[in-house]
Amino acid sequence: MRTTPLKIAVLGIGMMGLPMARRLCQAGHEVHAWNRTHARAEPLAADGARLHDSAAAAVATADITLSLLENGPAVEDVLFAQGVAAAMLPGSLFIDMASIQPSEARDHAARLGERGVAHVDAPVSGGTVGAQAGTLAIMAGGKTADFDRAQTVFACLGHATHVGPHGAGQLAKLANQMIVGITIGAVAEALLMASKGGADMAKVHEAISGGFAQSRILQLHGQRMLERDFAPRGRMTVQLKDMRNALSTAKEIGFDAPITGLFEQLYAESIAHGLGDLDHSGLFVELASRNAMA
């Protein structure tokens, strides 16, 4: 594994991109940062990052480029409309850490490969807390040699697992988001029903945390529900995007996913009712409203 400092471009300095880019700076790498809204990248200057006005300029000398963009169309636009693919050095590596559809990841990998640029799709789980602490779960798809090459970067950000060829990282992330989104709903519905029936919601949370229902979702998101703390760590809108990507992929491969379909509707209705800027644990608010509970 290469241990000397790398030139790393980071495209997308948002809630996840900022702490991840900061960790790469702190590890001694030469970080080149770009964000569509330039002001969001400015805090990285204090960490030694070099800021650029265009994505193409940010990647021009990079050994490795990280994408932390919002969705597949945004990655497509930055790569092929804004000139990033053309500007990347032949032999460099593009690591797409956005959550997009597996078919999009495979398409991007093929088109970059024609230019001599390697590709790994490597979405993450762990939220902003994991990004800040360097404890993200990273699900990577691509060639083994390219995954091995990316380990220097992954080591700064969390633990990476190679789950298969191009697009497999995105499949793993969809599986993760299906479980997260569905389990948030199960926790919210269960706690609300207990409360509606006259039990102490906080005590129910405490009681079931020692049994088979125990999970990080029950622990962390359940606590947020008790505290009515829905400040966004992972937004409702992002959860809906991931559920829709899962359903689109399921249709593509001929897989019936009825539970995901139900929760896609619940998240969509929550957003339609004005809850889009809440954390995805804010599904609790939608379910409480349906049951006339404050």
N, C-alpha and C positions, 0 to 999 in steps of 0.2 A: 504494500500500500504506500502510495506517495505521501510523504509527510512534509515536504517543503511547501511554503506558502503558494497558493494558487491565485490567479486572477479570476474572480467570480463575479458575474453579472447577476443582479437580482431584479427581476421585472415584476412590479406589483408590491408596493410598500403600504400594506393595509394592516388590519388587526393582527394577522399572522406574519406578514412579510417583514414588518418592522422588527419584532423581537428576533426573528430568524436571521435577518441580515445583520442585526447587532451582534449576535453570537458568532457569526462568521468573521466579523471585524475583530472581535475580542480574541478569536483563535489565531489572529495574525495574518489572515488572508487579505488580499487587496480586493476590496469590494467596490463594484461599480453599480450604482443604483438608479433606477428609473421608475417613476410613477406617473400615471396620467395627470393626476393633480400634484404638481411639483411640491407644494407646501408640505404634503404628507411625508415626503422623503427627507425634508430638511433636518429633522432631528438626528439623522444618521451622520451628518457632517461632523458632529462632535465626537463620533466614534471612529472617525478617520475614513469614512466612505467617500467616494467620489461621485457626485451627483451629475446626472446628464439630462438634457432637455429632450432627448429622443431615445427610444428603446434601441434603435439601430446603433447609435453612438455608444450606448452602454455595453453592448456585446462585442464591439469591434475587435477588442484585443483579449477577450475572455477565453480561458481554458474551459470553463464550465459556466453555463447559463442556467439559472433557476427561474422558473415561471411560477408565480403565486397570484395568478390572475383569477378573475371571478368565475368564468365558465368557459365552455368550449368555443363559442363564437368569439369571445374576447381573445383567447389564445390564437385562434385562426387569424383574426384581424392583425394582431401584433406580429405574428410570425410572417404572414404572407402578404398583407396589405401595407404594413408599416415598415417592411424591409428588414426585419430581424433575420429571417432565414438567409437572405442574400448577404447580410453583413457578418454573420458568424464565420469564424475561421474553419476551413476544412480540417477535420480531425478533432474538432472541439465536441463537447458533450452538452446536450440540452436535456435538463431534468425538469419535467413538468410536474409540479407539485400541486397544481390546481385539481379540483374534482370535476372531471368531465366524463363524457360517455366513452366506453371502451372503443367503440368504432372510430370516434374522433382521434383517440390516442394512436390507434393503428394507422390511420390515414396520415397523421402528422409524422409518425416515425418513418413511413415509407417515403414521403416527400422530402424530409430532411436527409434521409439516407441517400437519395439521388444527388444531393449536394455534398455528400461526404461528411455530414454531421450525424453523430450518434444520438440516440434518443432513449431515455428511460422515463416511463410514467411512474410517478412516486407520490401519490396523494398521502395525506397524513391524518391521524386522529390524535386528539389530546387537547385541542383548543388552545386558547391564548396562554393558559397556565402552562401547558406542556411546551409551547413554543418558547416561553420565557425561561423555563427550567432546563430545556434541552432534553426532554423526556418524551418526545413525540413517538408514536407508533407509525412507522413509515412502511407502506406497502408498495413494493416495486415490481414493475413489469419491464421486460426487455432482455437483451442478451446478457449472459453471465459475465462476460468480460467488461461490459459497460456498467453493470451493477457493481462489480468489484472496483472499478475506477471511481465510482461515485462515493465509495465508502468514506473517503476523507471528508467529504461534505456531510454525509449522513451522520458521522460520528459526532459532529458539532451540534446536531439537532435532535438526536434521539436514537432509537433502535430500528434498523431496517431489516425487512425480510423479503427475500426474492421469491415471489409467488408464481412466476411463470413468464411467458413471452409478452410482447407488446400488448397492452390493453389489460393484462391480468391484474396489474396494480389497481386500475380503475374498477375492475370487478370486485376486488377485495374491499375497496372503499365503499362501493355500493352496498355490499353485504354488511359492512360496518354501520352505514347510515340507515339501512333498513332496520337493523337491530336497535340502534339508538332511538330512531324516531318512533318505532312501535313500542319500545319499552317505556319511553317517556309517557306515552299515552296510557299504558297499562298502570304505571305508578300514579299518574294524576287521577285516573278514573277510580282506582281502588281507594286512594286516600279520601277523595271526595265522597264516595259512597259510604265509607266508614263514618265520616263526619256527619253526613246527612242522616245516618241512622242513629246518631247520638253518641258515638265514640269520640274520644279525644284524638284528633288527627296526629298530633305530635307523639302521643303515646303509642298509637298504632304503628307509626313509622319506627319507633324504637323497638317495639315488640317483634315486628316481622323482619327487622334487620338481622336478627340472629338465626333466621331459618333459611329455607331454600330460596326465598325471594330476594335474598341479599344480592346486591350488585352495585357497581359504581353508579349506575343511573339512579337506583334507589337512594344511595348514600348522598350523592352530590346534587342531583336534580330534585330529589325528594326534599332535601333540606332547603333548596331554593324555593320550592313550593310552599313549605311551611313558613318561610320568612317573607313570602311574596316578593322575592328578589329576582326580577326578570330582566335585569340589565343584560344586554346582549354579549354573550361570549361566542355562541353560534346562533346566528339569527334564524328566525322562523322562515324567512324567505330563502335562505340557503338550504334549510332542511327540505323545503318543498321542492327546490330545484333538484336535490339529490333523489328524492322519492320519484320525481318525474323521470329522471335519468334511469333509475332502476326499472321503472315500468317500460320505458322505451327499449331498454336492453332486453328485458324479459320478452317483450313482443318480438324483437329481432331474432331471439334464439328459440322461440316457441315454448316459453315457460309461463305457466299460470301463477301469478302472484297476487291472490285476492286480498291478503292481509295488507300488503303494501298499498294496494289500490284503495282500500278503505281509509288508510291513514293519509294518503295523498289528498283525499277529499276533505278530511278533517283539517289538515294544515292549510289547504286552499281556502276553506271557509273561515278559518281563523284570520287569515290575512285579509280576506274580503271584509271582515268585521273590524279592521283597523289595528290588528295585532302584529303586523309584519315586522316592526322594528324591535319586537321583544326577543329575548332568548327563546330557543326552541322549547324550553321547559314551560314557556308561556302558553302552551297548549292547555295547561291547567286552567287558565283564565277562560278560554273558550268553553271548556267542559263545565266549569263552575257556572258560567252564564246560562248554559243550556238547562241547568238544574236550579236556576234562580237562587244561586248561592253567592254571597258577597265575595 
